């Protein structure tokens, strides 16, 4: 079954077509009447000079083109689009230039609005300066790209100058360009593409471009002969704990898992099941210390693979077990795993899409800490019935809680949802946080580029997380307002550091978009879980990483699979702006172990292995009394501190976390624990209290 494509009409039907006609060359367009404002314009037969240079990553030339000159009378955010009802699905390609006809410079270009959903018209957005001439060139890269109209729209608000720029680095790669993540254990981000074995087969192999210390790439080809291709998404994580990341990807017919061998020199198909695959993730669903795999299903309840701890995977469908993404007809498009309530375990947001309202209503699944997930979207304010496809989660205001940018794909407004305390006494015991719509105060209402791809990243290392939305950058100004950077944006793709300079780059097409960087400082955190010791998964997925500088505190969650289709780096990346020191880096592992690194070196990568540091200033508290001790069933707490919103964890003597939850009352049920000695830890804000107890 094909996906429903909702046509985003920027114009009305029966549009008035203006008199400016296309020219056969740049020089002719320069001499002809220039476009000076908004309007709809006609392109007939494409038989003029081909545009050059090519303003797209693929670099593929065309034989002919048609040209227009546009000279605005004021500064504008400009949209040029053939994505109009009158054109149907005409396959077009457009280039925007400045400069002179003998020396043109690319501003931007576009081939397809969204090739993955079969939407082949073109749309570009760029910032135009008053009285500067821009050349609009349409080419015949595709056979049916003639006899159409396009629209030019102007937004009266002038954009801020672009503070983030990118340069192209060519990479000759074949197959679907899907992933930016380390695959050989050197913690340098590599590039994943999935080519078909041949044009006549539906068997797929694996190409990895390993990043070298000098910024070059070495290609390696593997032949697992996977039966599914990565039409919809790809994710990576080390589910068998051997130090080499494994891969999951799929299409409308199924999902397959590729497992790396013991030294990362070969891959084999470890699982292959029928599912209409959408977003895929590696995540420890049951928090047993081993990575599981989650697969969104478009036409039925979502599915997942539970890891038995030896690398064996058992296939489940959500309707029969956890209930994660269990809507009967699916509509499950992009799952992202975050700790939204800061209780130390991973919750899951499900971006939805579908024809009827229930199917397309977004969902929020709260992890109850006992293997159960509860859908609380309506309680916490995230049950939007819009065509979302994906959402970008990050702490955009650096207050210590994850916020949610709800992106849309159908032209309806995007939303910024701020994570705030839930003051409703009827729901806040189990749901201490909720989300409120602050879009109107963020300047995001002016950003109208629709897309299925939305992902968070601090591209300029200023210490505030930006958003890569539809290939454009929404720059976080540091005050919960955002400025759209339309010109020179990197496009959609996997995000990672592809030249190891501490600035985040993007790869999603025929070239790497290398971040040109600036003078801001940074740090990269590499997390290695102690899976062999019975604690967290080796990739550290699900860990909360926190840093503190003179400017304040920032947080990140280690995630596998963000946005809709691409895989981005597992290294957590922080910009710290002009700060020249980091007070501490703190890693809260899924197991409950906390590592604390004081005064780490900046402008470099820091590797943190679970349990390798002294952790939090963690002392046995005289002011925390627990009774009875020994106990058979419950622990009662007595302390002078206010424990509202506190998180408690119980560890056995090997350091394994056996309980973790929000403290709802001053009584903790320990009746199901085995007899033995344990340690209770309570974290409330910056306060950490521990006490030993004996379970009889």
Phi, psi and omega per residue, in radians:
X1 nan 2.284 -3.132
X2 -1.394 2.655 3.066
X3 -1.204 2.631 3.024
X4 -1.361 2.228 3.119
X5 -1.786 2.055 3.112
X6 -1.599 2.052 -3.071
X7 -1.361 2.104 3.123
X8 -1.551 1.782 -3.052
X9 -1.581 2.016 3.077
X10 -1.510 -0.158 3.113
X11 -2.313 2.899 3.032
X12 -1.492 2.721 3.024
X13 -1.164 2.865 -3.074
X14 1.017 0.710 -3.110
X15 -1.145 2.583 3.062
X16 -1.377 2.150 -3.128
X17 -1.664 2.192 -3.079
X18 -1.367 2.917 -2.931
X19 -1.391 -0.320 3.133
X20 -1.018 2.241 -3.122
X21 -1.908 2.784 -3.131
X22 -1.254 2.708 3.104
X23 -1.994 2.800 -3.098
X24 -1.513 -0.070 3.141
X25 -2.728 2.882 3.058
X26 -1.040 -0.763 -3.108
X27 -1.103 -0.706 3.104
X28 -1.123 -0.713 3.119
X29 -1.121 -0.647 3.101
X30 -1.080 -0.668 -3.104
X31 -1.431 -0.388 -3.107
X32 -1.380 3.074 3.094
X33 -1.154 2.224 -3.107
X34 -1.426 2.591 2.907
X35 -1.248 2.351 -3.129
X36 -2.171 -0.037 -3.126
X37 -2.827 -2.974 -3.093
X38 -1.108 2.655 3.080
X39 2.955 3.072 3.080
X40 -2.034 2.334 -2.962
X41 -2.318 2.691 -3.000
X42 -1.862 2.408 2.991
X43 -2.063 2.113 3.131
X44 -1.674 -2.212 3.087
X45 -1.186 2.372 3.119
X46 -1.689 1.714 -3.068
X47 -2.419 0.291 3.112
X48 -1.648 -2.813 -3.106
X49 -1.220 2.395 3.121
X50 -1.195 2.431 3.096
X51 -1.137 2.474 3.028
X52 -2.733 2.388 0.064
X53 -1.298 2.911 3.094
X54 -1.404 2.208 -3.037
X55 -1.710 0.625 3.100
X56 -2.345 2.776 -3.093
X57 -1.125 -0.517 -3.034
X58 -1.277 -0.398 3.057
X59 1.216 0.131 -3.090
X60 -1.330 2.262 -3.087
X61 -1.476 2.946 3.059
X62 -2.208 2.956 -3.104
X63 -1.627 -0.435 -3.082
X64 -2.550 2.868 3.116
X65 -2.701 2.946 3.024
X66 -2.268 2.508 -2.900
X67 -2.178 2.536 2.989
X68 -2.361 2.645 3.018
X69 -1.972 2.327 -3.124
X70 -2.194 2.151 3.118
X71 -2.219 1.733 -3.102
X72 -1.251 2.679 3.126
X73 -1.623 -0.125 3.099
X74 -2.616 2.939 3.071
X75 -1.210 2.389 -3.117
X76 -2.576 2.665 2.752
X77 -1.486 2.142 -2.976
X78 -1.999 2.410 2.990
X79 -2.045 2.265 2.995
X80 -2.084 2.140 -3.020
X81 -2.549 2.467 2.949
X82 -1.829 0.143 -3.121
X83 -1.412 1.292 -3.007
X84 -2.284 2.595 -3.119
X85 -0.989 -0.616 -3.101
X86 -1.102 -0.429 -3.063
X87 -1.587 -0.164 -3.031
X88 1.057 -2.301 -3.134
X89 -1.934 0.638 -3.140
X90 -0.974 2.280 -3.063
X91 -1.522 1.845 -3.066
X92 -2.071 2.942 3.025
X93 -2.573 2.359 -3.035
X94 -2.307 2.588 3.086
X95 -2.250 2.490 3.079
X96 -2.094 2.278 -3.085
X97 -2.235 2.755 2.804
X98 -2.134 -3.081 3.133
X99 1.707 -2.772 3.104
X100 -1.925 2.831 -3.032
X101 -1.080 -0.423 3.088
X102 -1.544 -0.174 -3.097
X103 -2.599 1.273 -3.088
X104 -1.438 2.547 3.095
X105 -2.093 2.291 3.133
X106 -1.187 2.324 2.961
X107 -1.705 -0.875 3.104
X108 -2.932 3.025 3.089
X109 -2.875 2.827 3.126
X110 -2.693 2.476 3.054
X111 -1.755 -1.062 -3.079
X112 -2.174 2.445 3.037
X113 -1.016 -0.779 3.075
X114 -2.809 1.662 -3.086
X115 -1.113 -0.534 -3.069
X116 -1.231 -0.418 3.060
X117 -1.801 0.191 3.076
X118 1.282 0.545 -3.139
X119 -1.856 1.829 -2.887
X120 -1.777 -0.189 2.986
X121 -1.093 3.081 -3.018
X122 -2.082 2.684 3.035
X123 -2.661 2.330 3.025
X124 -2.264 2.646 3.062
X125 -2.281 2.333 3.138
X126 -2.675 2.805 3.104
X127 -1.605 2.130 -3.090
X128 -1.905 2.449 -3.130
X129 -1.770 2.437 -3.125
X130 -0.944 2.371 3.042
X131 1.185 0.126 3.021
X132 -1.590 2.317 3.137
X133 -1.522 2.302 3.084
X134 -2.051 2.391 3.132
X135 -1.808 2.206 3.134
X136 -1.845 2.051 -3.080
X137 -2.173 2.171 3.054
X138 -1.817 2.385 -3.119
X139 -2.111 3.069 -3.091
X140 -1.857 0.708 3.092
X141 -0.926 -0.571 -3.116
X142 -2.027 2.619 -2.919
X143 -1.115 -0.614 -3.036
X144 -1.755 0.389 -3.024
X145 -1.590 1.018 3.075
X146 -2.398 2.838 3.022
X147 1.001 1.112 3.103
X148 -2.440 3.032 3.049
X149 -2.054 2.767 3.009
X150 -2.353 2.798 -3.126
X151 -2.090 2.454 3.022
X152 -1.990 2.170 -3.139
X153 -2.081 2.527 3.121
X154 -2.133 2.431 3.043
X155 -1.921 2.215 -2.997
X156 -1.201 -0.253 -3.104
X157 -1.423 2.056 3.127
X158 -1.243 2.397 3.140
X159 -1.378 2.744 3.014
X160 -1.267 2.686 3.102
X161 -1.031 2.483 3.133
X162 -1.153 2.196 3.134
X163 -1.745 -0.109 -3.055
X164 -2.207 2.123 -3.115
X165 -2.216 2.756 -3.089
X166 -2.342 2.622 3.049
X167 -2.075 2.649 3.128
X168 -1.481 2.353 2.945
X169 -2.149 2.039 -3.048
X170 -1.240 2.412 3.030
X171 -2.397 2.005 3.128
X172 -1.386 1.752 -3.069
X173 -2.290 2.612 3.106
X174 -2.005 2.744 3.094
X175 1.581 -3.113 3.137
X176 -1.252 2.214 -3.098
X177 -1.580 1.789 -2.879
X178 -2.160 -0.394 -2.939
X179 -2.448 2.523 3.007
X180 -2.278 1.782 -3.065
X181 -2.904 2.624 3.098
X182 -1.214 2.303 3.138
X183 -2.118 -0.196 -3.108
X184 -2.011 0.209 3.013
X185 1.396 0.231 3.072
X186 -1.700 0.004 3.079
X187 1.151 0.275 2.911
X188 -1.667 2.346 -3.087
X189 -1.196 2.275 3.101
X190 -1.856 3.090 -3.116
X191 -2.085 2.347 3.133
X192 -1.945 2.281 2.907
X193 -2.263 2.664 -3.111
X194 -2.116 1.769 3.094
X195 -1.642 2.717 2.985
X196 -1.332 2.662 -3.100
X197 -1.115 -0.604 3.037
X198 -2.816 2.929 -3.108
X199 -1.129 -0.400 -3.045
X200 -1.716 0.053 -3.105
X201 -2.117 2.836 3.029
X202 -1.988 0.707 3.064
X203 -1.929 2.384 -2.974
X204 -2.130 2.488 -3.120
X205 -2.043 -2.950 -2.986
X206 -2.346 2.164 2.995
X207 -1.962 2.280 3.090
X208 -2.117 2.285 3.088
X209 -1.878 1.769 -3.035
X210 -1.389 2.188 3.103
X211 -1.242 2.351 3.099
X212 -1.765 2.891 -3.103
X213 -1.084 -0.455 -3.128
X214 -1.580 0.124 3.109
X215 1.568 -0.058 3.081
X216 -1.492 3.085 -3.125
X217 -2.287 2.484 3.079
X218 -2.004 2.179 -3.073
X219 -1.473 2.406 3.012
X220 -2.320 2.420 -3.091
X221 -2.021 2.268 3.134
X222 -2.127 2.681 -2.967
X223 -2.248 1.142 3.125
X224 -1.318 -0.229 3.136
X225 0.962 0.984 3.121
X226 -1.262 2.418 -3.095
X227 -1.413 -0.190 -3.125
X228 -2.018 2.656 3.061
X229 -1.869 2.926 -3.067
X230 -1.580 0.871 -3.112
X231 -0.955 -0.705 -2.981
X232 -1.895 -0.607 3.106
X233 -2.954 2.912 3.093
X234 -2.550 2.488 3.071
X235 -2.464 2.817 -3.100
X236 -2.437 2.603 3.068
X237 -3.133 2.719 -3.074
X238 -1.612 1.506 -3.015
X239 -1.396 -0.323 3.104
X240 -1.801 0.065 2.989
X241 1.204 0.453 -3.108
X242 -1.684 0.087 3.097
X243 1.639 0.001 -3.140
X244 -2.213 2.213 -3.072
X245 -1.200 2.432 3.061
X246 -1.711 3.013 -2.963
X247 -2.372 2.484 2.967
X248 -2.251 2.393 3.049
X249 -2.713 2.920 -3.114
X250 -2.985 3.099 -3.131
X251 -2.379 -2.866 -3.077
X252 -1.210 -0.216 -3.124
X253 -1.732 -0.323 -3.126
X254 2.929 3.087 3.105
X255 -2.154 2.528 3.027
X256 -2.291 2.565 3.124
X257 -1.886 2.199 3.064
X258 -1.805 2.161 -3.086
X259 -1.848 2.256 3.084
X260 -1.360 2.514 3.106
X261 -1.333 -3.054 -2.969
X262 -1.123 -0.399 3.119
X263 -2.137 0.263 3.048
X264 1.224 0.387 -3.084
X265 -1.816 0.042 3.108
X266 -2.787 2.731 3.119
X267 -2.299 2.507 3.114
X268 -2.330 2.752 3.120
X269 -1.374 1.992 -3.104
X270 -1.667 -0.380 3.119
X271 -2.730 2.596 -3.120
X272 -2.726 1.872 -3.084
X273 -2.276 2.663 3.135
X274 -1.364 2.078 3.109
X275 -2.844 2.464 3.059
X276 -1.367 1.534 -2.943
X277 -1.207 2.364 2.941
X278 -2.110 -2.221 -3.140
X279 -1.119 2.440 3.069
X280 -2.076 2.625 3.110
X281 -2.528 2.596 2.789
X282 -1.714 2.276 -3.137
X283 -2.852 2.621 3.096
X284 -1.522 1.556 -3.013
X285 -1.107 -0.732 -3.081
X286 -1.778 0.141 3.063
X287 0.880 0.828 3.067
X288 -1.756 0.141 3.124
X289 1.626 0.058 -3.109
X290 -2.235 2.390 -3.113
X291 -1.209 2.328 2.981
X292 -1.855 3.131 -3.116
X293 -2.266 2.295 3.122
X294 -2.019 2.378 -3.113
X295 -2.274 2.047 3.059
X296 -1.194 2.438 3.136
X297 -1.957 2.281 -3.116
X298 -1.392 -0.502 -2.978
X299 -2.070 0.025 -3.099
X300 -2.770 3.085 3.072
X301 -0.977 2.553 -3.094
X302 -1.141 2.868 -3.072
X303 -2.211 2.861 3.074
X304 -2.727 2.799 3.098
X305 -1.984 2.159 3.094
X306 -1.679 2.267 -3.099
X307 -1.473 2.255 -3.117
X308 -1.496 0.037 3.117
X309 1.653 -0.203 3.079
X310 -1.963 0.124 -3.079
X311 1.685 -0.014 3.070
X312 -1.444 2.447 -3.096
X313 -2.048 2.308 3.069
X314 -1.977 2.247 -3.050
X315 -1.489 2.298 3.084
X316 -2.319 2.730 2.959
X317 -1.987 2.427 -2.926
X318 -1.054 -0.573 -3.060
X319 -1.049 -0.459 -3.082
X320 -1.664 -0.141 -3.027
X321 -2.345 -1.798 -2.961
X322 -1.252 -0.385 -3.069
X323 1.459 0.089 -3.132
X324 -1.215 1.953 3.126
X325 1.170 0.900 -2.982
X326 -1.755 0.213 3.128
X327 -1.017 2.294 -2.951
X328 -0.963 -0.696 -3.099
X329 -1.736 0.259 3.033
X330 1.425 -2.111 -3.007
X331 1.315 0.281 -3.100
X332 -1.570 1.873 -2.974
X333 -1.821 -0.867 -3.083
X334 -2.495 1.904 3.032
X335 -1.545 2.421 3.005
X336 -2.364 2.348 -3.012
X337 -1.817 2.090 -3.087
X338 -2.478 2.775 3.003
X339 -1.748 1.577 -3.025
X340 -1.393 -0.402 -3.080
X341 -1.896 0.149 3.048
X342 0.988 0.668 3.098
X343 -1.771 0.095 3.030
X344 1.618 0.052 3.045
X345 -2.283 2.820 -2.991
X346 -1.531 2.193 3.011
X347 -1.692 3.028 -3.086
X348 -2.392 2.207 3.013
X349 -1.726 2.310 3.140
X350 -1.974 1.936 3.014
X351 -1.365 2.320 -2.984
X352 -2.047 2.881 3.062
X353 -2.758 2.514 3.113
X354 2.938 2.976 -3.073
X355 -1.323 -0.769 -3.119
X356 -1.641 2.757 -3.003
X357 -1.057 -0.837 -3.134
X358 -1.031 -0.670 -3.084
X359 -1.201 -0.529 -3.073
X360 -1.778 0.188 3.128
X361 -1.457 2.141 -3.120
X362 -1.072 2.680 -3.077
X363 -2.267 2.630 3.048
X364 -2.218 2.108 -3.129
X365 -1.843 2.007 3.101
X366 -1.476 2.248 3.056
X367 -1.387 2.039 -3.093
X368 -1.452 -0.033 3.055
X369 1.444 0.014 -3.112
X370 -2.165 0.354 -3.091
X371 1.604 -0.089 -3.124
X372 -1.851 2.533 3.058
X373 -2.106 2.383 -3.132
X374 -2.059 2.260 3.130
X375 -1.379 2.081 -3.027
X376 -2.239 0.414 -3.079
X377 -0.944 -0.783 -3.118
X378 -1.229 -0.533 -3.134
X379 -1.252 -0.699 -3.052
X380 -1.687 0.000 3.012
X381 1.530 0.442 -3.118
X382 -2.038 0.322 -3.078
X383 -1.609 1.052 3.136
X384 -1.407 2.275 3.096
X385 -1.593 1.019 -3.107
X386 -2.123 2.848 -3.116
X387 -1.403 1.487 -2.959
X388 -1.445 -0.944 -3.057
X389 1.234 -0.800 3.085
X390 -2.766 2.792 3.130
X391 -2.416 2.582 -3.115
X392 -1.853 1.995 -3.098
X393 -1.797 2.269 3.064
X394 -2.922 2.899 3.046
X395 -1.539 1.521 -2.989
X396 -1.290 -0.380 3.127
X397 -1.948 0.164 3.070
X398 0.943 0.761 3.077
X399 -1.793 0.088 3.092
X400 1.641 0.103 3.117
X401 -2.286 2.511 -3.122
X402 -1.329 2.250 3.067
X403 -1.794 3.002 -3.023
X404 -2.330 2.074 2.958
X405 -1.611 1.946 -3.112
X406 -1.597 1.814 -3.131
X407 -1.460 2.700 3.103
X408 -2.166 2.752 -3.074
X409 -2.030 -0.053 -2.984
X410 -2.043 0.229 3.128
X411 1.625 -0.159 3.050
X412 -1.290 2.811 -3.026
X413 -1.141 2.458 2.946
X414 -1.210 2.842 -3.139
X415 -2.354 2.437 2.973
X416 -1.866 2.062 -3.097
X417 -1.903 2.046 -3.077
X418 -1.583 2.340 3.135
X419 -1.422 2.035 -3.067
X420 -2.336 2.895 3.076
X421 -1.112 2.496 3.046
X422 -1.602 1.992 -3.085
X423 -1.713 0.081 3.136
X424 -1.347 1.961 -3.083
X425 -1.138 -0.282 -3.140
X426 -1.379 -0.339 -3.061
X427 -2.277 -0.196 -2.938
X428 -1.434 -0.107 3.095
X429 -1.153 -0.842 3.120
X430 -1.617 -0.281 -3.089
X431 -2.269 1.337 -3.051
X432 -1.243 -0.181 -3.136
X433 -2.149 2.662 3.026
X434 -2.533 3.126 -3.067
X435 -2.215 2.367 3.112
X436 -2.106 2.574 -3.096
X437 -1.416 1.995 3.125
X438 -2.014 0.332 -3.056
X439 -0.944 -0.699 -3.034
X440 -1.119 -0.361 -3.119
X441 -1.797 0.059 -3.028
X442 -1.848 -0.109 -3.061
X443 1.305 0.070 -3.119
X444 -1.336 -0.305 3.113
X445 -1.114 -0.379 3.136
X446 -1.454 -0.125 -3.114
X447 -1.650 1.969 -2.992
X448 -1.993 0.184 3.119
X449 -1.300 2.053 3.120
X450 -1.556 2.608 -3.135
X451 -2.907 2.837 3.002
X452 -1.625 -0.075 -3.036
X453 -2.016 2.088 3.096
X454 -2.492 2.150 -3.076
X455 -2.561 2.588 -3.111
X456 -1.612 2.559 3.050
X457 -3.000 2.506 3.044
X458 -1.608 1.629 -3.009
X459 -1.349 -0.467 -3.118
X460 -1.868 0.150 3.061
X461 0.974 0.626 3.123
X462 -1.610 0.008 3.119
X463 1.621 0.106 3.103
X464 -2.230 2.302 -3.023
X465 -1.334 2.232 3.067
X466 -1.617 -3.129 3.135
X467 -2.266 2.249 2.974
X468 -1.631 1.832 -3.027
X469 -2.147 1.985 -3.125
X470 1.065 0.511 -3.130
X471 1.453 -0.113 3.087
X472 -1.747 2.763 3.128
X473 -1.817 2.194 2.964
X474 -1.678 1.781 -3.023
X475 -1.388 2.179 3.112
X476 -1.349 2.055 -3.089
X477 -1.427 -0.039 3.094
X478 1.589 -0.024 3.136
X479 -2.223 0.432 -3.074
X480 1.121 0.485 2.871
X481 -2.054 2.738 -3.049
X482 -2.294 2.509 3.071
X483 -2.019 2.227 -3.141
X484 -1.367 2.162 3.038
X485 -1.774 1.838 -3.032
X486 -1.699 -0.614 -3.088
X487 -1.492 2.274 3.084
X488 1.304 0.218 3.129
X489 -1.144 2.734 -2.950
X490 -1.415 -0.182 -3.034
X491 1.456 3.067 -3.129
X492 -1.437 2.711 3.118
X493 2.803 -3.108 3.026
X494 -1.274 2.528 -3.072
X495 -1.941 2.308 3.094
X496 -3.048 3.089 3.139
X497 -1.673 1.716 -2.996
X498 -1.660 0.094 2.955
X499 -2.382 0.244 3.021
X500 0.958 0.703 3.108
X501 -1.864 0.074 3.105
X502 1.544 0.032 3.093
X503 -2.028 2.467 -3.011
X504 -1.418 2.302 -3.127
X505 -1.946 3.064 -3.095
X506 -2.372 2.380 3.018
X507 -2.330 2.124 3.106
X508 -2.683 0.173 -3.100
X509 -2.649 -2.526 -3.055
X510 -1.411 -0.088 3.123
X511 -2.512 2.760 3.068
X512 -1.523 2.308 3.065
X513 -1.653 1.755 -3.070
X514 -1.495 2.169 3.102
X515 -1.168 2.173 -3.103
X516 -1.249 -0.295 3.024
X517 1.316 -3.070 3.118
X518 -2.828 -2.820 -3.063
X519 -1.572 0.014 -3.106
X520 -1.195 2.675 -3.111
X521 -1.654 2.941 -2.988
X522 -2.830 2.989 2.958
X523 -2.669 2.513 3.021
X524 -1.962 2.341 3.131
X525 -1.936 2.185 3.092
X526 -1.854 2.115 -3.066
X527 -1.805 2.251 3.082
X528 -2.171 1.889 -3.124
X529 -1.347 2.676 3.136
X530 -1.589 1.143 -3.134
X531 -1.160 -0.658 -3.134
X532 -1.113 -0.497 3.129
X533 -1.552 0.115 3.089
X534 1.494 0.405 -3.112
X535 -1.942 -1.986 -3.033
X536 -1.652 2.779 3.107
X537 -1.001 2.600 -3.002
X538 -1.073 -0.570 -3.135
X539 -1.273 -0.261 -3.092
X540 1.297 0.235 3.139
X541 -1.132 2.284 -3.058
X542 1.729 -0.141 3.095
X543 -1.271 2.558 2.993
X544 -1.760 2.149 3.129
X545 -1.907 2.307 -3.077
X546 -2.284 2.370 3.022
X547 -2.204 2.708 3.120
X548 -2.333 2.258 3.075
X549 -2.267 -3.085 3.103
X550 -1.044 -0.440 -3.119
X551 -1.489 -0.168 3.139
X552 2.283 -2.798 -3.035
X553 -2.012 2.444 3.050
X554 -2.178 2.675 3.108
X555 -2.305 2.678 2.981
X556 -2.487 2.633 2.933
X557 -1.870 2.432 3.071
X558 -1.376 2.060 -3.009
X559 -2.262 2.550 3.006
X560 -1.998 1.862 3.127
X561 1.729 1.742 3.044
X562 -2.288 2.868 -2.992
X563 1.177 -2.753 -3.106
X564 -1.664 -0.822 -2.950
X565 -2.091 -0.490 -2.918
X566 -1.584 2.744 2.973
X567 -1.822 2.281 3.108
X568 -2.013 2.979 -3.014
X569 -0.913 2.550 3.005
X570 -1.572 -0.141 3.051
X571 -1.320 2.288 3.095
X572 -1.458 2.324 -2.958
X573 -2.092 2.285 3.099
X574 -2.243 2.270 2.853
X575 -1.598 2.526 3.133
X576 -2.174 0.273 3.061
X577 1.074 -2.293 -3.112
X578 -1.589 -0.015 3.061
X579 -1.068 2.487 -3.070
X580 -1.955 0.147 3.119
X581 -2.688 2.670 3.037
X582 -2.031 2.175 -3.112
X583 -1.179 -0.792 3.083
X584 -2.754 2.721 2.880
X585 -2.024 2.275 -3.097
X586 -2.214 2.269 3.120
X587 -2.026 2.083 3.048
X588 -1.713 1.843 -3.048
X589 -1.406 2.716 3.088
X590 -0.991 -0.478 3.139
X591 -1.264 -0.270 -3.026
X592 1.771 -0.240 3.054
X593 -1.131 2.481 3.103
X594 -2.158 2.207 3.042
X595 -1.899 2.423 -3.076
X596 -2.252 2.087 -3.128
X597 -2.008 2.084 -3.067
X598 -1.647 2.355 3.036
X599 0.892 0.967 3.113
X600 -1.257 2.796 3.083
X601 -1.212 2.430 3.124
X602 -1.649 3.002 3.112
X603 1.004 0.672 3.104
X604 -2.765 3.071 3.082
X605 -1.611 2.456 3.097
X606 -2.096 2.129 3.097
X607 -1.668 2.202 3.121
X608 -2.059 2.036 3.069
X609 -1.701 2.297 -3.046
X610 -0.950 2.224 3.088
X611 1.443 0.173 -3.042
X612 -1.548 -0.147 -3.135
X613 -2.108 3.126 -3.121
X614 -1.339 -0.177 3.106
X615 1.281 -2.712 -3.128
X616 -1.212 2.710 2.966
X617 -1.093 1.624 -2.821
X618 -2.096 1.657 -3.050
X619 -2.055 2.712 3.076
X620 -1.259 2.197 -2.932
X621 -1.636 2.239 3.077
X622 -1.258 -0.427 -3.082
X623 -1.621 0.125 3.023
X624 -1.958 1.935 -3.141
X625 -1.873 2.258 3.090
X626 -2.095 2.393 -3.090
X627 -2.684 2.691 -0.176
X628 -1.217 2.709 -3.141
X629 -2.559 1.833 0.185
X630 -1.187 2.806 -3.124
X631 -2.382 2.685 3.067
X632 -1.788 -0.599 -2.973
X633 -2.207 -0.887 -3.037
X634 -2.330 2.709 2.951
X635 -1.922 2.274 3.012
X636 -1.761 2.478 -3.070
X637 -1.952 2.485 3.026
X638 -2.409 2.158 3.137
X639 -2.716 2.725 3.118
X640 -1.412 -0.229 -3.098
X641 -1.460 2.689 3.007
X642 -1.405 2.041 -3.083
X643 -1.745 0.282 3.127
X644 -1.071 2.233 -3.138
X645 1.409 0.087 -3.111
X646 -1.265 2.735 3.075
X647 -1.994 2.258 3.094
X648 -1.951 2.572 3.064
X649 -2.360 2.537 3.059
X650 -2.095 2.287 -3.112
X651 -2.077 2.502 2.990
X652 -1.463 -3.094 -3.023
X653 -1.314 -0.142 3.030
X654 -1.560 -0.081 -3.104
X655 1.622 0.030 -3.133
X656 -1.378 2.298 3.097
X657 -1.341 2.190 -3.100
X658 -1.976 -0.257 3.044
X659 -2.470 2.553 3.070
X660 -2.817 2.195 3.138
X661 -2.954 2.993 2.991
X662 -1.301 2.533 3.128
X663 -1.499 1.796 -3.088
X664 -1.494 -0.602 3.078
X665 -2.435 -3.078 3.130
X666 -1.617 0.505 3.083
X667 -2.285 2.300 -3.133
X668 -2.092 2.227 3.128
X669 -1.437 2.051 3.103
X670 -2.104 0.323 -2.999
X671 -1.108 -0.503 -3.064
X672 -1.528 -0.038 3.121
X673 -1.314 2.601 3.045
X674 -1.244 2.758 3.110
X675 -1.106 2.458 3.125
X676 2.674 -3.037 3.136
X677 -1.652 2.453 -3.101
X678 -2.445 2.881 3.028
X679 -2.141 2.251 3.046
X680 -1.707 2.272 3.067
X681 -2.139 2.337 3.093
X682 -2.156 2.168 3.097
X683 -1.954 2.142 3.088
X684 -2.352 1.820 -3.031
X685 1.108 -2.196 3.120
X686 -1.603 0.003 -3.114
X687 -1.564 2.299 3.100
X688 -2.221 2.128 -3.130
X689 -2.179 2.442 3.107
X690 -2.329 2.630 3.030
X691 -2.608 2.566 3.040
X692 -1.504 2.610 2.992
X693 -2.608 2.852 3.138
X694 -2.019 2.231 3.046
X695 -1.699 2.132 -3.125
X696 -1.469 nan nan
